[in-house]
Structure formats: structure tokens, C-alpha cells
Amino acid sequence: MDDKLKLEEMSSFFNNRVQSYEQHMMNGINGADKYYIETAKLIPKINGLKLLDLGCGTGLELDEIFKINPTVNVTGIDLAKDMVEKIKEKHSDKLNQINLIIDSYFNYDMGESVFDVALSVETLHHFEAEQKIQLYKKIFKSLKQNGFYIETDYMAPSQEYEDYHFSENNRIRSELGITEGFYHYDTPCTVENQIKILCKAGFKSVQKVWQQENTAILLAKK
């Protein structure tokens, strides 16, 4: 086995990088100066809108969303406790509007017909299609009748790129003897495949509404 072969457990990966995370995202990811803003533009200006934020991290998307609709009620879910603490620091004036959950969004019970909007930003490119389908079914169920889901994420530029990284992830996990748990490795899907997965989970309409380089915004309507 290659001595350099390593996968870092997901929550540890992000907790260990909490101090540099926002600078990395804003300066190191192409389009970050735009996609948080473009994501926020999709949030309706409804008073008290109920928003589910999957993988909320330090709340970079929430920073922009609160500018658009300062009355939003947020349920944010993230594995990394130290990341979530940053949201509390930045938005201490809105703690009565923010419910922060330290958990996996795969495990969390999102309820039924609870949220007006659900979103995820740069978090779901770490998982297999079947995992995502099960998650999307939960999201679909949690949305109100006219609710919708926004996914802003890193997308594979080609089928070959997607296949290679899924194969590499499986190879590394196999060599390390990892059979379960969340570990940090990027396995993005193409936009076309991501749309198919969302449709398979039950969403009636899925559109790509924005893209720059390898980051796209998908809008999935119930």
C-alpha cells in the first residue's frame, strides 16, 4: 500500500480547516464570488420563510441569504461542530431564527411538508448516487407543496472525469479497508447525471439555472 494513501474523516477534515475555510472558498474556488450571491437570489422574500440548509458549514450562503431576506428561519445541518460555531459568531443577532444541528443530513429526520426551500452548497459532491437518491427523497418529503430545492455544487466536466474519481475513491477506500463512514474525497457527477438523480428521487422539474467553470446551480421543483 502507498504510504501516502490517506482519506480524512469528514467532520475532522472540516473542523481542522475552520480558520482558513472561508478564505479558501472565496479565493480558491472559481466562481465563489458569484455563486453564493446567485444562490441567495433564488430565495423568495417571504416573511419567516422556512429554509433547510444541508451542510451549512460556516454559513457563507446564509451571509448572502440574510441580505435578501433577513426574516428567514433556518435549520442548518452539518457534521463539523467548529464550522457551525462560526455561524453563531457571525449572526449572533439572529440566533432566534437559526436552529443548528450537528449531525449527518443522511441521518437527520427532516419531517414532512416543513420547509419552503431546501438548499445545499458545495457539499454533495462527496457521495454516491444511491446515497444522494435516498437523501433527495427525504428532502422532497420535507418540502411544502410548492417548495423547491437548490443545489449549488462542483460538477464533473465529463463522464470520464466522473467515472475516474468514483473509481479512485473506491480503490483507496478498499486499500485502506474503509467499508463505511464519511471520508473526504471529491466524487462529482456531471450536470446531466445530477439532474437524472434528482428526477429519480421524485422532483418533477429540474433545471440548471447558472454555471461558471465546474460549479453549477440546479433548481429542483416539487
N, C-alpha and C positions, 0 to 999 in steps of 0.2 A: 504493500500500500504506500502511496505517496505520503511522505511525512507532512507535506504542506496541505494535504487534503483536509478540509475542515468545513463544517457548517455550524453556524452560531444559532443557538436557540432564539426564537423570535423576540420575546419580551426582553431578554438580556441584550440582544443586538441594539434595540432602540433605546433602552434605558441607559446603556453605555455611551450613547451618542446624543443625549438630550441637549447638552450645551452647544453643540455645533450643528444640530439638526436643521434649524430654520435657515441658517446661513447656507448650509449645503443645499437645501431645497431651492432657495431663491436664487442662488448664484451658480449652482452646479447642474441644475436640471433645465434643459432648453424649454422655454415657454412658460416657466413658473411665474414670471412677472405678469402673465396674461391669464393662465388657466384658472387660478383661484378667483380672479375677477369675473371671468366668463361663467364660471360655475355659480357664483353668487347672483349673477344677473338672472338666472333661471328660477330663483326663489321668489314666489309671489309675495306681494306686500300686504299680506293678510294679517290683521292684528291677532297676536297669540298663536300664529301658525305652529303646528307641532312637527318638529324635524328630528329625524333619526340620522345620526352621523356615525357610520361604521368605520372604525379605525381612525378615530378623531385626532390622534396624535397630540400635537401642541396647539391645534386649532387654527392653523393658517387659513383654512377655508372659512372658519367661523369669524375670523377677523374681518373678512370681506362681507360675509352674510349679515353681520350686525350693522354694517354701514347701510345696507339695502333695507333691512327690516330689523330694527332694534328690539322689536317685541317678540321675536321668535323664541319658542320654548324648545330647548334642545335636549335630546337624550343622546349622549355620546358614549361609545363603547370602544375600549382599547385595552390591549394586553399590558401595555407599558405604563406602570403607575407614575413614574417620574415624568413621562411626557404629558400625561393628563394634568399633573400639578401645574404645568405651565399655563394651561387654560385658566385655571383658578386665579393665578397671579395676574394674567393679562386682563381678565374680565371679572374682577372682584366685585364690580358694581352690578353684575348680572347673575350672581350665584343662585338667586331665587328662580332663575329661568333655565338653569343648567343642571341636568341630572347626569353625572358622570359614573360610568360603570367600568370597573377594572375586571375584564373578562374577555373571553373569546366570543366574537359575534356569531360563531358557529354554535356556541352553547346557549347564548342568552335567549330567553323567551321574549320575543318582540310583541307578542299579543296579536289580536285580530282587530282590524279596522281602527287602528290607533293614530297613525301618522298621516299628515297631509303630504309630506315629502320625505323620502329617504335618499341618502347620498353616500358615496364613498369616493375618496380622493387618494390616488396613488397607494392603494393597499391591497387590491385583489389580484395583482399580478404575481402573487406568490403561491397560487393554489391550482389544483387540478380541476378540470371541467366538471366532474361529477360532484366535487365538493361545492363548487360555485352554484350548480343547479339546485342543490338542496338548500343552500343559503338564499338564493333568489326566490325560492318557493316561500320561505319564511318571510322575506321582505314583502313579496306580493300579498301575502295574507295580512301582514301588519298594516298595509296601506288602506286608507279610506277609499270609498268607491271611485272618486275622481283623482286619487293620488297618483304620484309618479316617482320614479327612481332615477337619480342622476349618477352616472359612473364616469369619473374623470380618472383616466389611468394610462399607464405605459402600455402600448400595444406593439405586438410583433410586426415588423415591416414586411414579413413574408412567411409563407407556410414552412419553408425550410428553416428559418430562424426559430419559429415556434417549436418545431419538431426537435431541433438540436438541443434547445435548452431544457425541454421536458425530459429528453433522453439523458442529458448530463446530470440533471437533478436526481433522476432515478439511479443512475450509475453511482454517483457519490454517496447517496443515502445507503445503497446496497453495500458499498465497500466499507462504510463506517458502521454498518449494522443497525442503522436507524430504521425502525419499522413504523413508528408513529410519532405524533407531536409536530409542532410548528417550528420550522427552521428557515432561516433567511436564505433564499435563493430565488432569483427572478425567473419566472416562467410565464411571460406574457403571451396572450393569444392575439391572433390577428383581429382587426375590427370585425371582419366578416364572421369569424368563428365566435367572437364575443356576442354579436347580435343573435346568432343562432342559439347560443346557450340561454340567453335571456328569453327568447321566444319559447324555447323548450320548457322553461320554468313557468310559463303562463302569461307573460306580458304580451298584450295584443298589438302594440306598436312600439318599435324600437328604431330610433334614428340617430345617426351621427350628426351632431349639431355644430361641432367645432373640432379642428385638428391643427396641431403645429408639430412638425417633426414626428416623433413617435408617441406623443401624448394626444389622446382624443377624448371628447366628451360625448357620451351616449345618453339619450333621453328615452326612458322606457315607461310607457303609459299602461296603467291597469285597464 
